[in-house]
């Protein structure tokens, strides 16, 4: 019998979801978004990535969460929405395995010995994917998480997402090696579902 993670009650939601930001953490809540939150207290699948869903509070503010590995969010399930097995779920957007990466040009600052603007773009707009940036010789430079340009609550279509970071200063990798370019690859468990990677150019600042 397939096991489901029921999200219909707070008693079950609590151990599965990341804690909603509190005032004590000094993190402002997301703005109200009635395009996402059709009703207060509802749960809604992310339109571009079925692994993610929004938990809406009574002020129509959406908090994003992710289902356990290997599961998708099923907002149509009864008696309540659940993280479910993929063969039981209809997704609004493409399945997570359908993706494409593109790496944007970056800059090398010889004075600081730092790479600036390492950026990966995902055409399908998947949110929350960890991207690792490395040299062409696989030296790790930095890691970033994809998000919608301007933040998940920004206006505009959910057609792309980006991950971007700068390397630390004082890199010991020879400049000639750095200027050969860089790679953007899926980090951690993401590499299993998304084996593709992208390469980007680096120019001297």
SEVEX-732523 format. One line per 2 residues: number of its first residue (from 1); for each residue x, y, z of C-alpha. Coordinates in steps of 0.05 Angstrom, whole numbers, padded with zeros to 5 digits. Example, Ala and Ser with C-alpha at 12.3 -4.5 7.8 and 13.67 -1.06 7.14 Angstrom:
# residues 2
1) 00246,-00090,00156  00273,-00021,00143
This chain:
# residues 205
1) 00000,00000,00000  00028,00067,-00019
3) 00044,00114,00038  00021,00186,00032
5) 00043,00246,00072  -00023,00278,00091
7) -00022,00353,00096  -00095,00365,00113
9) -00084,00379,00187  -00034,00421,00224
11) -00014,00361,00267  00012,00326,00205
13) 00036,00387,00168  00084,00408,00224
15) 00137,00354,00218  00139,00357,00142
17) 00143,00431,00129  00197,00481,00142
19) 00177,00529,00196  00140,00591,00173
21) 00184,00653,00187  00168,00687,00253
23) 00175,00758,00276  00231,00736,00323
25) 00272,00716,00261  00263,00786,00233
27) 00243,00757,00165  00186,00794,00133
29) 00128,00751,00109  00115,00746,00034
31) 00065,00795,00006  -00007,00774,-00005
33) -00016,00740,-00072  -00088,00721,-00092
35) -00063,00693,-00158  -00031,00638,-00117
37) -00076,00636,-00056  -00146,00625,-00082
39) -00172,00621,-00010  -00140,00632,00059
41) -00110,00570,00090  -00105,00534,00024
43) -00050,00491,-00006  -00031,00499,-00080
45) 00017,00465,-00127  00073,00507,-00157
47) 00054,00520,-00230  00122,00503,-00258
49) 00149,00449,-00211  00103,00397,-00180
51) 00152,00382,-00124  00136,00449,-00092
53) 00073,00477,-00063  00048,00539,-00028
55) 00016,00541,00041  -00028,00603,00046
57) -00043,00638,00111  -00107,00675,00128
59) -00079,00739,00097  -00070,00705,00028
61) 00006,00703,00037  00040,00642,00004
63) 00096,00604,00038  00134,00557,-00008
65) 00151,00485,00014  00179,00423,-00019
67) 00153,00352,-00018  00198,00294,00005
69) 00245,00267,-00048  00210,00227,-00102
71) 00141,00257,-00090  00099,00311,-00122
73) 00045,00355,-00092  -00026,00331,-00106
75) -00075,00388,-00090  -00134,00348,-00118
77) -00126,00290,-00069  -00182,00273,-00021
79) -00195,00281,00037  -00141,00334,00032
81) -00079,00355,-00009  -00018,00310,-00001
83) 00052,00298,-00025  00038,00238,-00069
85) 00071,00188,-00116  00083,00217,-00186
87) 00037,00169,-00222  -00021,00195,-00179
89) -00009,00269,-00193  -00029,00319,-00247
91) 00022,00375,-00253  00007,00444,-00280
93) 00077,00450,-00309  00130,00403,-00337
95) 00154,00344,-00297  00219,00359,-00259
97) 00261,00315,-00305  00247,00361,-00364
99) 00297,00418,-00358  00351,00456,-00394
101) 00409,00495,-00364  00445,00555,-00394
103) 00507,00589,-00364  00515,00664,-00373
105) 00582,00700,-00384  00620,00717,-00319
107) 00677,00765,-00302  00745,00754,-00270
109) 00772,00809,-00224  00848,00801,-00224
111) 00857,00849,-00166  00812,00810,-00119
113) 00826,00743,-00154  00750,00732,-00155
115) 00698,00708,-00206  00636,00752,-00208
117) 00567,00737,-00235  00569,00661,-00243
119) 00498,00650,-00267  00456,00591,-00289
121) 00388,00599,-00324  00335,00545,-00325
123) 00285,00550,-00382  00229,00513,-00347
125) 00231,00558,-00285  00242,00503,-00233
127) 00250,00534,-00164  00295,00510,-00107
129) 00346,00472,-00149  00417,00475,-00121
131) 00469,00492,-00174  00544,00484,-00162
133) 00592,00527,-00203  00661,00498,-00216
135) 00722,00512,-00258  00732,00471,-00321
137) 00778,00428,-00278  00722,00416,-00227
139) 00746,00462,-00171  00683,00484,-00134
141) 00673,00560,-00137  00605,00570,-00103
143) 00535,00542,-00098  00468,00577,-00108
145) 00394,00559,-00109  00348,00574,-00167
147) 00293,00624,-00158  00247,00666,-00201
149) 00283,00730,-00223  00264,00783,-00171
151) 00241,00730,-00122  00186,00677,-00122
153) 00132,00730,-00110  00155,00776,-00165
155) 00106,00792,-00221  00113,00762,-00290
157) 00110,00692,-00319  00143,00632,-00285
159) 00180,00612,-00349  00252,00617,-00325
161) 00291,00614,-00260  00363,00633,-00244
163) 00418,00616,-00195  00476,00664,-00186
165) 00535,00674,-00140  00606,00701,-00136
167) 00667,00661,-00117  00707,00678,-00055
169) 00763,00728,-00063  00836,00706,-00065
171) 00826,00646,-00110  00890,00605,-00115
173) 00870,00574,-00182  00915,00603,-00237
175) 00883,00659,-00277  00895,00621,-00342
177) 00853,00563,-00316  00797,00608,-00292
179) 00793,00644,-00359  00780,00578,-00394
181) 00708,00583,-00369  00665,00551,-00317
183) 00612,00496,-00308  00543,00499,-00277
185) 00521,00430,-00252  00463,00405,-00210
187) 00484,00396,-00138  00470,00339,-00089
189) 00409,00296,-00105  00389,00340,-00164
191) 00442,00308,-00207  00402,00243,-00208
193) 00341,00274,-00240  00377,00327,-00280
195) 00443,00300,-00307  00455,00358,-00356
197) 00503,00415,-00343  00524,00480,-00377
199) 00588,00517,-00390  00598,00592,-00390
201) 00653,00639,-00412  00695,00683,-00366
203) 00726,00750,-00386  00777,00792,-00350
205) 00746,00852,-00317
